[in-house]
Amino acid sequence: MSAPPPELPSDRRSYPKGVARRKEILDRAIEVFAKRGAQRTSLRAIAQEVGVTHAALTHYFGSLEELLVAVYRESELRADGEGPAAPDVSPAELMRISAKDNREIPGLVQLYSALVAKALEDGHSAAQEFATQRFARVREDLAHRVRHLQSVGRLRDDVDPELVAALVVAASDGLQTQWLLDPAVDHEAALAMLDHLLARSLADG
């Protein structure tokens, strides 16, 4: 008779359960933040709304800031999981599509703005890392799109891809902030106009 397999350490046995529990909390937290944004931002208040104990939130996320970052990152991953945009979608059009989708989840838009604001303050390393990495990743993707569209003659070739990427991000985020303060601001139309200004006209060809 063979010897029974050695038992896994308790932390190894509980790891899958912990991952599943963390995901359950994130699922509920995303729903909560999508509705009400980053208002009443205390772990104790959020724990009550999510339906878990304050100890559970601090166990899985450590701090309020880490929870906010995790919520936004997870929501982004789910949006990306629906499929990447085609490479011929221009930077401004990509941001316009995102703006249209964001109108359905104003709470997460407000959460994103709150995280960026925190990133500008000292002592918020989680928010700073999140915002810095996200801006760099988005700029890199947009610059790649600019170069592609320039190569096929759809975008002006007298503009710098990296600067266009930075401009589109600035325009999108700035318009998003204006929309949060005043829903009458037409975020989508403004980005469509920017797309038109960057496009190569038939006369140029």
Contact map, one row per residue, 1 for C-alpha under 8 A:
1110000000000000000000000000000000000000000000000000000000000000000000000000000000000000000000000000000000000000000000000000000000000000000000000000000000000000000000000000000000000000000000000000000000000
1111000000000000000000000000000000000000000000000000000000000000000000000000000000000000000000000000000000000000000000000000000000000000000000000000000000000000000000000000000000000000000000000000000000000
1111100000000000000000000000000000000000000000000000000000000000000000000000000000000000000000000000000000000000000000000000000000000000000000000000000000000000000000000000000000000000000000000000000000000
0111110000000000000000000000000000000000000000000000000000000000000000000000000000000000000000000000000000000000000000000000000000000000000000000000000000000000000000000000000000000000000000000000000000000
0011111000000000000000000000000000000000000000000000000000000000000000000000000000000000000000000000000000000000000000000000000000000000000000000000000000000000000000000000000000000000000000000000000000000
0001111100000000000000000000000000000000000000000000000000000000000000000000000000000000000000000000000000000000000000000000000000000000000000000000000000000000000000000000000000000000000000000000000000000
0000111110000000000000000000000000000000000000000000000000000000000000000000000000000000000000000000000000000000000000000000000000000000000000000000000000000000000000000000000000000000000000000000000000000
0000011111011000000000000000000000000000000000000000000000000000000000000000000000000000000000000000000000000000000000000000000000000000000000000000000000000000000000000000000000000000000000000000000000000
0000001111111000000000000000000000000000000000000000000000000000000000000000000000000000000000000000000000000000000000000000000000000000000000000000000000000000000000000000000000000000000000000000000000000
0000000111111100000000000000000000000000000000000000000000000000000000000000000000000000000000000000000000000000000000000000000000000000000000000000000000000000000000000000000000000000000000000000000000000
0000000011111110000000000000000000000000000000000000000000000000000000000000000000000000000000000000000000000000000000000000000000000000000000000000000000000000000000000000000000000000000000000000000000000
0000000111111111000000000000000000000000000000000000000000000000000000000000000000000000000000000000000000000000000000000000000000000000000000000000000000000000000000000000000000000000000000000000000000000
0000000111111111000000000000000000000000000000000000000000000000000000000000000000000000000000000000000000000000000000000000000000000000000000000000000000000000000000000000000000000000000000000000000000000
0000000001111111110000000000000000000000000000000000000000000000000000000000000000000000000000000000000000000000000000000000000000000000000000000000000000000000000000000000000000000000000000000000000000000
0000000000111111111000000000000000000000000000000000000000000000000000000000000000000000000000000000000000000000000000000000000000000000000000000000000000000000000000000000000000000000000000000000000000000
0000000000011111111100000000000000000000000000000000000000000000000000000000000000000000000000000000000000000000000000000000000000000000000000000000000000000000000000000000000000000000000000000000000000000
0000000000000111111110000000000000000000000000000000000000000000000000000000000000000000000000000000000000000000000000000000000000000000000000000000000000000000000000000000000000000000000000000000000000000
0000000000000111111111000000000000000000000000000000000000000000000000000000000000000000000000000000000000000000000000000000000000000000000000000000000000000000000000000000000000000000000000000000000000000
0000000000000011111111100000000000000000000000000000000000000000000000000000000000000000000000000000000000000000000000000000000000000000000000000000000000000000000000000000000000000000000000000000000000000
0000000000000001111111110000000000000000000000000000000000000000000000000000000000000000000000000000000000000000000000000000000000000000000000000000000000000000000000000000000000000000000000000000000000000
0000000000000000111111111000000000000000000000000000000000000000000000000000000000000000000000000000000000000000000000000000000000000000000000000000000000000000000000000000000000000000000000000000000000000
0000000000000000011111111100000000000000000000000000000000010000000000000000000000000000000000000000000000000000000000000000000000000000000000000000000000000000000000000000000000000000000000000000000000000
0000000000000000001111111110000000000000000000000000000000000000000000000000000000000000000000000000000000000000000000000000000000000000000000000000000000000000000000000000000000000000000000000000000000000
0000000000000000000111111111000000000000000000000000000000000000000000000000000000000000000000000000000000000000000000000000000000000000000000000000000000000000000000000000000000000000000000000000000000000
0000000000000000000011111111100000000000000000000101000000000000000000000000000000000000000000000000000000000000000000000000000000000000000000000000000000000000000000000000000000000000000000000000000000000
0000000000000000000001111111110000000000000000000000000000000000000001100100000000000000000000000000000000000000000000000000000000000000000000000000000000000000000000000000000000000000000000000000000000000
0000000000000000000000111111111000000000000000000000000000000000000000000000000000000000000000000000000000000000000000000000000000000000000000000000000000000000000000000000000000000000000000000000000000000
0000000000000000000000011111111100000000000000000100000000000000000000000000000000000000000000000000000000000000000000000000000000000000000000000000000000000000000000000000000000000000000000000000000000000
0000000000000000000000001111111110000000000001000100000000000000000000100000000000000000000000000000000000000000000000000000000000000000000000000000000000000000000000000000000000000000000000000000000000000
0000000000000000000000000111111111000000000000000000000000000000000000110010000000000000000000000000000000010000000000000000000000000000000000000000000000000000000000000000000000000000000000000000000000000
0000000000000000000000000011111111100000000000000000000000000000000000000000000000000000000000000000000000000000000000000000000000000000000000000000000000000000000000000000000000000000000000000000000000000
0000000000000000000000000001111111111000000000001100000000000000000000000000000000000000000000000000000000000000000000000000000000000000000000000000000000000000000000000000000000000000000000000000000000000
0000000000000000000000000000111111111100000000000000000000000000000000000000000000000000000000000000000000110010000000000000000000000000000000000000000000000000000000000000000000000000000000000000000000000
0000000000000000000000000000011111111000000000000000000000000000000000000000000000000000000000000000000011110000000000000000000000000000000000000000000000000000000000000000000000000000000000000000000000000
0000000000000000000000000000001111111000000000000000000000000000000000000000000000000000000000000000000011110000000000000000000000000000000000000000000000000000000000000000000000000000000000000000000000000
0000000000000000000000000000000111111110000000000000000000000000000000000000000000000000000000000000000001100000000000000000000000000000000000000000000000000000000000000000000000000000000000000000000000000
0000000000000000000000000000000111111110000000000000000000000000000000000000000000000000000000000000000001111110000000000000000000000000000000000000000000000000000000000000000000000000000000000000000000000
0000000000000000000000000000000010011111100000000000000000000000000000000000000000000000000000000000000000110110010000000000000000000000000000000000000000000000000000000000000000000000000000000000000000000
0000000000000000000000000000000000011111100000000000000000000000000000000000000000000000000000000000000000000000000000000000000000000000000000000000000000000000000000000000000000000000000000000000000000000
0000000000000000000000000000000000000111110011000000000000000000000000000000000000000000000000000000000000000000000000000000000000000000000000000000000000000000000000000000000000000000000000000000000000000
0000000000000000000000000000000000000111111011000000000000000001000000000000000000000000000000000000000000000000000000000000000000000000000000000000000000000000000000000000000000000000000000000000000000000
0000000000000000000000000000000000000001111111000000000000000001000000000000000000000000000000000000000000000000000000000000000000000000000000000000000000000000000000000000000000000000000000000000000000000
0000000000000000000000000000000000000000111111100000010011000011000000000000000000000000000000000000000000000000000000000000000000000000000000000000000000000000000000000000000000000000000000000000000000000
0000000000000000000000000000000000000000011111110000110000000000000000000000000000000000000000000000000000000000000000000000000000000000000000000000000000000000000000000000000000000000000000000000000000000
0000000000000000000000000000000000000001111111111000000000000000000000000000000000000000000000000000000000000000000000000000000000000000000000000000000000000000000000000000000000000000000000000000000000000
0000000000000000000000000000100000000001111111111100000000000000000000000000000000000000000000000000000000000000000000000000000000000000000000000000000000000000000000000000000000000000000000000000000000000
0000000000000000000000000000000000000000001111111111110010000000000000000000000000000000000000000000000000000000000000000000000000000000000000000000000000000000000000000000000000000000000000000000000000000
0000000000000000000000000000000000000000000111111111110000000000000000000000000000000000000000000000000000000000000000000000000000000000000000000000000000000000000000000000000000000000000000000000000000000
0000000000000000000000000000000100000000000011111111000000000000000000000000000000000000000000000000000000000000000000000000000000000000000000000000000000000000000000000000000000000000000000000000000000000
0000000000000000000000001001100100000000000001111111000000000000000000000000000000000000000000000000000000000000000000000000000000000000000000000000000000000000000000000000000000000000000000000000000000000
0000000000000000000000000000000000000000000000111111100000000000000000000000000000000000000000000000000000000000000000000000000000000000000000000000000000000000000000000000000000000000000000000000000000000
0000000000000000000000001000000000000000000000111111110110000000000000000000000000000000000000000000000000000000000000000000000000000000000000000000000000000000000000000000000000000000000000000000000000000
0000000000000000000000000000000000000000000100110011111110000000000000000000000000000000000000000000000000000000000000000000000000000000000000000000000000000000000000000000000000000000000000000000000000000
0000000000000000000000000000000000000000001100110001111111000000000000000000000000000000000000000000000000000000000000000000000000000000000000000000000000000000000000000000000000000000000000000000000000000
0000000000000000000000000000000000000000000000000000111111100000000000000000000000000000000000000000000000000000000000000000000000000000000000000000000000000000000000000000000000000000000000000000000000000
0000000000000000000000000000000000000000000000000001111111110000000000000000000000000000000000000000000000000000000000000000000000000000000000000000000000000000000000000000000000000000000000000000000000000
0000000000000000000000000000000000000000001000100001111111111110001000000000000000000000000000000000000000000000000000000000000000000000000000000000000000000000000000000000000000000000000000000000000000000
0000000000000000000000000000000000000000001000000000011111111110000000000000000000000000000000000000000000000000000000000000000000000000000000000000000000000000000000000000000000000000000000000000000000000
0000000000000000000000000000000000000000000000000000001111111100000000000000000000000000000000000000000000000000000000000000000000000000000000000000000000000000000000000000000000000000000000000000000000000
0000000000000000000001000000000000000000000000000000000111111100000000000000000000000000000000000000000000000000000000000000000000000000000000000000000000000000000000000000000000000000000000000000000000000
0000000000000000000000000000000000000000000000000000000011111111011000000000000000000000000000000000000000000000000000000000000000000000000000000000000000000000000000000000000000000000000000000000000000000
0000000000000000000000000000000000000000000000000000000011111111011000000000000000000000000000000000000000000000000000000000000000000000000000000000000000000000000000000000000000000000000000000000000000000
0000000000000000000000000000000000000000001000000000000011001111111000000000000000000000000000000000000000000000000000000000000000000000000000000000000000000000000000000000000000000000000000000000000000000
0000000000000000000000000000000000000000111000000000000000001111111100000000000000000000000000000000000000000000000000000000000000000000000000000000000000000000000000000000000000000000000000000000000000000
0000000000000000000000000000000000000000000000000000000000000011111110000000000000000000000000000000000000000000000000000001011000000000000000000000000000000000000000000000000000000000000000000000000000000
0000000000000000000000000000000000000000000000000000000000001111111111000000000000000000000000000000000000000000000000000000011000000000000000000000000000000000000000000000000000000000000000000000000000000
0000000000000000000000000000000000000000000000000000000010001111111111100000000000000000000000000000000000000000000000000000000000000000000000000000000000000000000000000000000000000000000000000000000000000
0000000000000000000000000000000000000000000000000000000000000001111111110000000000000000000000000000000000000010001000000000000000000000000000000000000000000000000000000000000000000000000000000000000000000
0000000000000000000000000000000000000000000000000000000000000000111111111000000000000000000000000000000000000000001000000000011001000000000000000000000000000000000000000000000000000000000000000000000000000
0000000000000000000000000100000000000000000000000000000000000000011111111100000000000000000000000000000000000000000000000000000000000000000000000000000000000000000000000000000000000000000000000000000000000
0000000000000000000000000100110000000000000000000000000000000000001111111110000000000000000000000000000000000000000000000000000000000000000000000000000000000000000000000000000000000000000000000000000000000
0000000000000000000000000000010000000000000000000000000000000000000111111111000000000000000000000000000000010011000000000000000000000000000000000000000000000000000000000000000000000000000000000000000000000
0000000000000000000000000000000000000000000000000000000000000000000011111111100000000000000000000000000000000000000000000000000000000000000000000000000000000000000000000000000000000000000000000000000000000
0000000000000000000000000100000000000000000000000000000000000000000001111111110000000000000000000000000000000000000000000000000000000000000000000000000000000000000000000000000000000000000000000000000000000
0000000000000000000000000000010000000000000000000000000000000000000000111111111000000000000000000000000000000000000000000000000000000000000000000000000000000000000000000000000000000000000000000000000000000
0000000000000000000000000000000000000000000000000000000000000000000000011111111100000000000000000000000000000000000000000000000000000000000000000000000000000000000000000000000000000000000000000000000000000
0000000000000000000000000000000000000000000000000000000000000000000000001111111110000000000000000000000000000000000000000000000000000000000000000000000000000000000000000000000000000000000000000000000000000
0000000000000000000000000000000000000000000000000000000000000000000000000111111111000000000000000000000000000000000000000000000000000000000000000000000000000000000000000000000000000000000000000000000000000
0000000000000000000000000000000000000000000000000000000000000000000000000011111111100000000000000000000000000000000000000000000000000000000000000000000000000000000000000000000000000000000000000000000000000
0000000000000000000000000000000000000000000000000000000000000000000000000001111111110000000000000000000000000000000000000000000000000000000000000000000000000000000000000000000000000000000000000000000000000
0000000000000000000000000000000000000000000000000000000000000000000000000000111111110000000000000000000000000000000000000000000000000000000000000000000000000000000000000000000000000000000000000000000000000
0000000000000000000000000000000000000000000000000000000000000000000000000000011111110000000000000000000000000000000000000000000000000000000000000000000000000000000000000000000000000000000000000000000000000
0000000000000000000000000000000000000000000000000000000000000000000000000000001111111000000000000000000000000000000000000000000000000000000000000000000000000000000000000000000000000000000000000000000000000
0000000000000000000000000000000000000000000000000000000000000000000000000000000111111100000000000000000000000000000000000000000000000000000000000000000000000000000000000000000000000000000000000000000000000
0000000000000000000000000000000000000000000000000000000000000000000000000000000000111110100001000000000000000000000000000000000000000000000000000000000000000000000000000000000000000000000000000000000000000
0000000000000000000000000000000000000000000000000000000000000000000000000000000000011111100000000000000000000000000000000000000000000000000000000000000000000000000000000000000000000000000000000000000000000
0000000000000000000000000000000000000000000000000000000000000000000000000000000000001111110000000000000000000000000000000000000000000000000000001001000000000000000000000000000000000000000000000000000000000
0000000000000000000000000000000000000000000000000000000000000000000000000000000000000111110000000000000000000000000000000000000000000000000000001001100000000000000000000000000000000000000000000000000000000
0000000000000000000000000000000000000000000000000000000000000000000000000000000000001111111011000000000000000000000000000000000000000000000000001000000000000000000000000000000000000000000000000000000000000
0000000000000000000000000000000000000000000000000000000000000000000000000000000000000011111111000000000000000000000000000000000000000000000001001100100000000000000000000000000000000000000000000010000000000
0000000000000000000000000000000000000000000000000000000000000000000000000000000000000000111111100000000000000000000000000000000000000000000001001100000000000000000010010000000000000000000000000010000000000
0000000000000000000000000000000000000000000000000000000000000000000000000000000000000000011111110000000000000000000000000000000000000000000000000000000000000000000000010000000000000000000000110110000000000
0000000000000000000000000000000000000000000000000000000000000000000000000000000000000000111111111000000000000000000000000000000000000000000000000000000000000000000000000000000000000000000000110010000000000
0000000000000000000000000000000000000000000000000000000000000000000000000000000000001000111111111100000000000000000000000000000000000000000000000000000000000000000000000000000000000000000000000000000000000
0000000000000000000000000000000000000000000000000000000000000000000000000000000000000000001111111110000000000000000000000000000000000000000000000000000000000000000000011001000000000000000000100000000000000
0000000000000000000000000000000000000000000000000000000000000000000000000000000000000000000111111111000000000000000000000000000000000000000000000000000000000000000000000001000000000000001110110000000000000
0000000000000000000000000000000000000000000000000000000000000000000000000000000000000000000011111111100000000000000000000000000000000000000000000000000000000000000000000000000000000000000100000000000000000
0000000000000000000000000000000000000000000000000000000000000000000000000000000000000000000001111111110000000000000000000000000000000000000000000000000000000000000000000000000000000000000000000000000000000
0000000000000000000000000000000000000000000000000000000000000000000000000000000000000000000000111111111000000000000000000000000000000000000000000000000000000000000000000001000100000000001100000000000000000
0000000000000000000000000000000000000000000000000000000000000000000000000000000000000000000000011111111100000000000000000000000000000000000000000000000000000000000000000000000000000000000100000000000000000
0000000000000000000000000000000000000000000000000000000000000000000000000000000000000000000000001111111110000000000000000000000000000000000000000000000000000000000000000000000000000000000000000000000000000
0000000000000000000000000000000000000000000000000000000000000000000000000000000000000000000000000111111111011000000000000000000000000000000000000000000000000000000000000000000000000000000000000000000000000
0000000000000000000000000000000000000000000000000000000000000000000000000000000000000000000000000011111111000000000000000000000000000000000000000000000000000000000000000000000000000000000000000000000000000
0000000000000000000000000000000000000000000000000000000000000000000000000000000000000000000000000001111111000000000000000000000000000000000000000000000000000000000000000000000000000000000000000000000000000
0000000000000000000000000000000001100000000000000000000000000000000000000000000000000000000000000000111111111000000000000000000000000000000000000000000000000000000000000000000000000000000000000000000000000
0000000000000000000000000000000001111000000000000000000000000000000000000000000000000000000000000000011111111100000000000000000000000000000000000000000000000000000000000000000000010000000000000000000000000
0000000000000000000000000000000011111100000000000000000000000000000000000000000000000000000000000000000011111110000000000000000000000000000000000000000000000000000000000000000000000000000000000000000000000
0000000000000000000000000000010011101100000000000000000000000000000000010000000000000000000000000000010011111111000000000000000000000000000000000000000000000000000000000000000000000000000000000000000000000
0000000000000000000000000000000000001000000000000000000000000000000000000000000000000000000000000000010011111111100000000000000000000000000000000000000000000000000000000000000100000000000000000000000000000
0000000000000000000000000000000000001100000000000000000000000000000000000000000000000000000000000000000001111111110000000000000000000000000000000000000000000000000000000000000000010000000000000000000000000
0000000000000000000000000000000010001100000000000000000000000000000100010000000000000000000000000000000000111111111000000000000000000000000000000000000000000000000000000000000000000000000000000000000000000
0000000000000000000000000000000000000000000000000000000000000000000000010000000000000000000000000000000000011111111100000000000000000000000000000000000000000000000000000000000000000000000000000000000000000
0000000000000000000000000000000000000000000000000000000000000000000000000000000000000000000000000000000000001111111110000000000000000000000000000000000000000000000000000000000010000000000000000000000000000
0000000000000000000000000000000000000100000000000000000000000000000000000000000000000000000000000000000000000111111111000000000000000000000000000000000000000000000000000000000000000000000000000000000000000
0000000000000000000000000000000000000000000000000000000000000000000110000000000000000000000000000000000000000011111111100000001000100000000000000000000000000000000000000000000000000000000000000000000000000
0000000000000000000000000000000000000000000000000000000000000000000000000000000000000000000000000000000000000001111111110000001100100000000000000000000000000000000000000000000000000000000000000000000000000
0000000000000000000000000000000000000000000000000000000000000000000000000000000000000000000000000000000000000000111111111000000000000000000000000000000000000000000000000000000000000000000000000000000000000
0000000000000000000000000000000000000000000000000000000000000000000000000000000000000000000000000000000000000000011111111001001100000000000000000000000000000000000000000000000000000000000000000000000000000
0000000000000000000000000000000000000000000000000000000000000000000000000000000000000000000000000000000000000000001111111101111110100000000000000000000000000000000000000000000000000000000000000000000000000
0000000000000000000000000000000000000000000000000000000000000000000000000000000000000000000000000000000000000000000111111100000100000000000000000000000000000000000000000000000000000000000000000000000000000
0000000000000000000000000000000000000000000000000000000000000000000000000000000000000000000000000000000000000000000011111111000000000000000000000000000000000000000000000000000000000000000000000000000000000
0000000000000000000000000000000000000000000000000000000000000000000000000000000000000000000000000000000000000000000000111111100000000000000000000000000000000000000000000000000000000000000000000000000000000
0000000000000000000000000000000000000000000000000000000000000000000000000000000000000000000000000000000000000000000000001111100000000000000000000000000000000000000000000000000000000000000000000000000000000
0000000000000000000000000000000000000000000000000000000000000000100000000000000000000000000000000000000000000000000001101111111100000000000000000000000000000000000000000000000000000000000000000000000000000
0000000000000000000000000000000000000000000000000000000000000000000000000000000000000000000000000000000000000000000000100111111110000000000000000000000000000000000000000000000000000000000000000000000000000
0000000000000000000000000000000000000000000000000000000000000000110010000000000000000000000000000000000000000000000000100001111111000000000000000000000000000000000000000000000000000000000000000000000000000
0000000000000000000000000000000000000000000000000000000000000000110010000000000000000000000000000000000000000000001101100001111111100000000000000000000000000000000000000000000000000000000000000000000000000
0000000000000000000000000000000000000000000000000000000000000000000000000000000000000000000000000000000000000000000101110001111111110000000000000000000000000000000000000000000000000000000000000000000000000
0000000000000000000000000000000000000000000000000000000000000000000000000000000000000000000000000000000000000000000000100000111111111000000000000000000000000000000000000000000000000000000000000000000000000
0000000000000000000000000000000000000000000000000000000000000000000010000000000000000000000000000000000000000000000000000000011111111100000000000000000000000000000000000000000000000000000000000000000000000
0000000000000000000000000000000000000000000000000000000000000000000000000000000000000000000000000000000000000000001100100000001111111110000000000000000000000000000000000000000000000000000000000000000000000
0000000000000000000000000000000000000000000000000000000000000000000000000000000000000000000000000000000000000000000000000000000111111111000000000000000000000000000000000000000000000000000000000000000000000
0000000000000000000000000000000000000000000000000000000000000000000000000000000000000000000000000000000000000000000000000000000011111111100000000000000000000000000000000000000000000000000000000000000000000
0000000000000000000000000000000000000000000000000000000000000000000000000000000000000000000000000000000000000000000000000000000001111111110000000000000000000000000000000000000000000000000000000000000000000
0000000000000000000000000000000000000000000000000000000000000000000000000000000000000000000000000000000000000000000000000000000000111111111000000000000000000000000000001000000000000000000000000000000000000
0000000000000000000000000000000000000000000000000000000000000000000000000000000000000000000000000000000000000000000000000000000000011111111100000000000000000000000000000000000000000000000000000000000000000
0000000000000000000000000000000000000000000000000000000000000000000000000000000000000000000000000000000000000000000000000000000000001111111110000000000000000000000000000000000000000000000000000000000000000
0000000000000000000000000000000000000000000000000000000000000000000000000000000000000000000000000000000000000000000000000000000000000111111111000000000000000000000000001000000000000000000000000000000000000
0000000000000000000000000000000000000000000000000000000000000000000000000000000000000000000000000000000000000000000000000000000000000011111111100000000000000000010011001000000000000000000000000000000000000
0000000000000000000000000000000000000000000000000000000000000000000000000000000000000000000000000000000000000000000000000000000000000001111111110000000000000000010010000000000000000000000000000000000000000
0000000000000000000000000000000000000000000000000000000000000000000000000000000000000000000000000000000000000000000000000000000000000000111111111000000000000000000000000000000000000000000000000000000000000
0000000000000000000000000000000000000000000000000000000000000000000000000000000000000000011000000000000000000000000000000000000000000000011111111100000000000000110010000000000000000000000000000000000000000
0000000000000000000000000000000000000000000000000000000000000000000000000000000000000000000000000000000000000000000000000000000000000000001111111110000000000000110110000000000000000000000000000000000000000
0000000000000000000000000000000000000000000000000000000000000000000000000000000000000000000000000000000000000000000000000000000000000000000111111111000000000000100000000000000000000000000000000000000000000
0000000000000000000000000000000000000000000000000000000000000000000000000000000000000011111000000000000000000000000000000000000000000000000011111111100000000000000000000000000000000000000000000000000000000
0000000000000000000000000000000000000000000000000000000000000000000000000000000000000000011000000000000000000000000000000000000000000000000001111111110000100000100110000000000000000000000000000000000000000
0000000000000000000000000000000000000000000000000000000000000000000000000000000000000000000000000000000000000000000000000000000000000000000000111111111000000000100000000000000000000000000000000000000000000
0000000000000000000000000000000000000000000000000000000000000000000000000000000000000011000000000000000000000000000000000000000000000000000000011111111100000000000000000000000000000000000000000000000000000
0000000000000000000000000000000000000000000000000000000000000000000000000000000000000001010000000000000000000000000000000000000000000000000000001111111111100000000000000000000000000000000000000000000000000
0000000000000000000000000000000000000000000000000000000000000000000000000000000000000000000000000000000000000000000000000000000000000000000000000111111111111000000000000000000000000000000000000000000000000
0000000000000000000000000000000000000000000000000000000000000000000000000000000000000000000000000000000000000000000000000000000000000000000000000011111111000000000000000000000000000000000000000000000000000
0000000000000000000000000000000000000000000000000000000000000000000000000000000000000000000000000000000000000000000000000000000000000000000000000001111111100000000000000000000000000000000000000000000000000
0000000000000000000000000000000000000000000000000000000000000000000000000000000000000000000000000000000000000000000000000000000000000000000000000000111111111000000000000000000000000000000000000000000100001
0000000000000000000000000000000000000000000000000000000000000000000000000000000000000000000000000000000000000000000000000000000000000000000000000000111111110000000000000000000000000000000000000000001100000
0000000000000000000000000000000000000000000000000000000000000000000000000000000000000000000000000000000000000000000000000000000000000000000000000100110111111000000000000000000000000000000000000000011100000
0000000000000000000000000000000000000000000000000000000000000000000000000000000000000000000000000000000000000000000000000000000000000000000000000000010011111110000000000000000000000000000000000000011100000
0000000000000000000000000000000000000000000000000000000000000000000000000000000000000000000000000000000000000000000000000000000000000000000000000000010010111111000000000000000000000000000000000000000100000
0000000000000000000000000000000000000000000000000000000000000000000000000000000000000000000000000000000000000000000000000000000000000000000000000000000000011111000000000000000000000000000000000000000000000
0000000000000000000000000000000000000000000000000000000000000000000000000000000000000000000000000000000000000000000000000000000000000000000000000000000000011111101100000000000000000000000000000000000000000
0000000000000000000000000000000000000000000000000000000000000000000000000000000000000000000000000000000000000000000000000000000000000000000000000000000000001111111100000000000000000000000000000000000000000
0000000000000000000000000000000000000000000000000000000000000000000000000000000000000000000000000000000000000000000000000000000000000000000001110110000000000011111110000000000000000000000000000000000000000
0000000000000000000000000000000000000000000000000000000000000000000000000000000000000000000000000000000000000000000000000000000000000000001101100000000000000001111111000000000000000000000000000000000000000
0000000000000000000000000000000000000000000000000000000000000000000000000000000000000000000000000000000000000000000000000000000000000000000000000000000000000011111111100000000000000000000000000000000000000
0000000000000000000000000000000000000000000000000000000000000000000000000000000000000000000000000000000000000000000000000000000000000000000000100100000000000011111111110000000000000000000000000000000000000
0000000000000000000000000000000000000000000000000000000000000000000000000000000000000000001000000000000000000000000000000000000000000000001101100100000000000000111111111000000000000000000000000000000000000
0000000000000000000000000000000000000000000000000000000000000000000000000000000000000000000000000000000000000000000000000000000000000000001000000000000000000000011111111100000000000000000000000000000000000
0000000000000000000000000000000000000000000000000000000000000000000000000000000000000000000000000000000000000000000000000000000000000000000000000000000000000000001111111110000000000000000000000000000000000
0000000000000000000000000000000000000000000000000000000000000000000000000000000000000000001100100000000000000000000000000000000000000000000000000000000000000000000111111111000000000000000000000000000000000
0000000000000000000000000000000000000000000000000000000000000000000000000000000000000000000000100000000000000000000000000000000000000010011000000000000000000000000011111111100000000000000000000000000000000
0000000000000000000000000000000000000000000000000000000000000000000000000000000000000000000000000000000000000000000000000000000000000000000000000000000000000000000001111111110000000000000000000000000000000
0000000000000000000000000000000000000000000000000000000000000000000000000000000000000000000000000000000000000000000000000000000000000000000000000000000000000000000000111111111000000000000000100000000000000
0000000000000000000000000000000000000000000000000000000000000000000000000000000000000000000000110010000000000000000000000000000000000000000000000000000000000000000000011111111100000000001000100000000000000
0000000000000000000000000000000000000000000000000000000000000000000000000000000000000000000000000000000000000000000000000000000000000000000000000000000000000000000000001111111110000000000000000000000000000
0000000000000000000000000000000000000000000000000000000000000000000000000000000000000000000000000000000000000000000000000000000000000000000000000000000000000000000000000111111111000000000000000000000000000
0000000000000000000000000000000000000000000000000000000000000000000000000000000000000000000000000000000000000000000000000000000000000000000000000000000000000000000000000011111111100000101000000000000000000
0000000000000000000000000000000000000000000000000000000000000000000000000000000000000000000000000010000000001000000000000000000000000000000000000000000000000000000000000001111111110000001000000000000000000
0000000000000000000000000000000000000000000000000000000000000000000000000000000000000000000000000000000000000000100000000000000000000000000000000000000000000000000000000000111111111000000000000000000000000
0000000000000000000000000000000000000000000000000000000000000000000000000000000000000000000000000000000000000000000000000000000000000000000000000000000000000000000000000000011111111110100000000000000000000
0000000000000000000000000000000000000000000000000000000000000000000000000000000000000000000000000000000000000000000000000000000000000000000000000000000000000000000000000000001111111111111000000000000000000
0000000000000000000000000000000000000000000000000000000000000000000000000000000000000000000000000000000001000100000000000000000000000000000000000000000000000000000000000000000111111110000000000000000000000
0000000000000000000000000000000000000000000000000000000000000000000000000000000000000000000000000000000000000000000000000000000000000000000000000000000000000000000000000000000011111110000000000000000000000
0000000000000000000000000000000000000000000000000000000000000000000000000000000000000000000000000000000000000000000000000000000000000000000000000000000000000000000000000000000001111111100000000000000000000
0000000000000000000000000000000000000000000000000000000000000000000000000000000000000000000000000000000000000000000000000000000000000000000000000000000000000000000000000000000001111111110000000000000000000
0000000000000000000000000000000000000000000000000000000000000000000000000000000000000000000000000000000000000000000000000000000000000000000000000000000000000000000000000000000000100111110000000000000000000
0000000000000000000000000000000000000000000000000000000000000000000000000000000000000000000000000000000000000000000000000000000000000000000000000000000000000000000000000000001001100111111000000000000000000
0000000000000000000000000000000000000000000000000000000000000000000000000000000000000000000000000000000000000000000000000000000000000000000000000000000000000000000000000000000000100011111111000000000000000
0000000000000000000000000000000000000000000000000000000000000000000000000000000000000000000000010010000000000000000000000000000000000000000000000000000000000000000000000001001100100000111111100000000000000
0000000000000000000000000000000000000000000000000000000000000000000000000000000000000000000000011011000000000000000000000000000000000000000000000000000000000000000000000000000000000000011111110000000000000
0000000000000000000000000000000000000000000000000000000000000000000000000000000000000000000000010000000000000000000000000000000000000000000000000000000000000000000000000000000000000000011111111000000000000
0000000000000000000000000000000000000000000000000000000000000000000000000000000000000000000000000000000000000000000000000000000000000000000000000000000000000000000000000000000000000000011111111100000000000
0000000000000000000000000000000000000000000000000000000000000000000000000000000000000000000110110000000000000000000000000000000000000000000000000000000000000000000000000011000000000000001111111110000000000
0000000000000000000000000000000000000000000000000000000000000000000000000000000000000000000110010000000000000000000000000000000000000000000000000000000000000000000000000000000000000000000111111111000000000
0000000000000000000000000000000000000000000000000000000000000000000000000000000000000000000000000000000000000000000000000000000000000000000000000000000000000000000000000000000000000000000011111111100000000
0000000000000000000000000000000000000000000000000000000000000000000000000000000000000000000100000000000000000000000000000000000000000000000000000000000000000000000000000000000000000000000001111111110000000
0000000000000000000000000000000000000000000000000000000000000000000000000000000000000000011110000000000000000000000000000000000000000000000000000000000000000000000000000000000000000000000000111111111000000
0000000000000000000000000000000000000000000000000000000000000000000000000000000000000000000000000000000000000000000000000000000000000000000000000000000000000000000000000000000000000000000000011111111000000
0000000000000000000000000000000000000000000000000000000000000000000000000000000000000000000000000000000000000000000000000000000000000000000000000000000000000000000000000000000000000000000000001111111000000
0000000000000000000000000000000000000000000000000000000000000000000000000000000000000000000000000000000000000000000000000000000000000000000000000000000000110000000000000000000000000000000000000111111100000
0000000000000000000000000000000000000000000000000000000000000000000000000000000000000000000000000000000000000000000000000000000000000000000000000000000001110000000000000000000000000000000000000011111110000
0000000000000000000000000000000000000000000000000000000000000000000000000000000000000000000000000000000000000000000000000000000000000000000000000000000011111000000000000000000000000000000000000000011111011
0000000000000000000000000000000000000000000000000000000000000000000000000000000000000000000000000000000000000000000000000000000000000000000000000000000000000000000000000000000000000000000000000000001111111
0000000000000000000000000000000000000000000000000000000000000000000000000000000000000000000000000000000000000000000000000000000000000000000000000000000000000000000000000000000000000000000000000000000111111
0000000000000000000000000000000000000000000000000000000000000000000000000000000000000000000000000000000000000000000000000000000000000000000000000000000000000000000000000000000000000000000000000000000011111
0000000000000000000000000000000000000000000000000000000000000000000000000000000000000000000000000000000000000000000000000000000000000000000000000000000000000000000000000000000000000000000000000000000111111
0000000000000000000000000000000000000000000000000000000000000000000000000000000000000000000000000000000000000000000000000000000000000000000000000000000010000000000000000000000000000000000000000000000111111
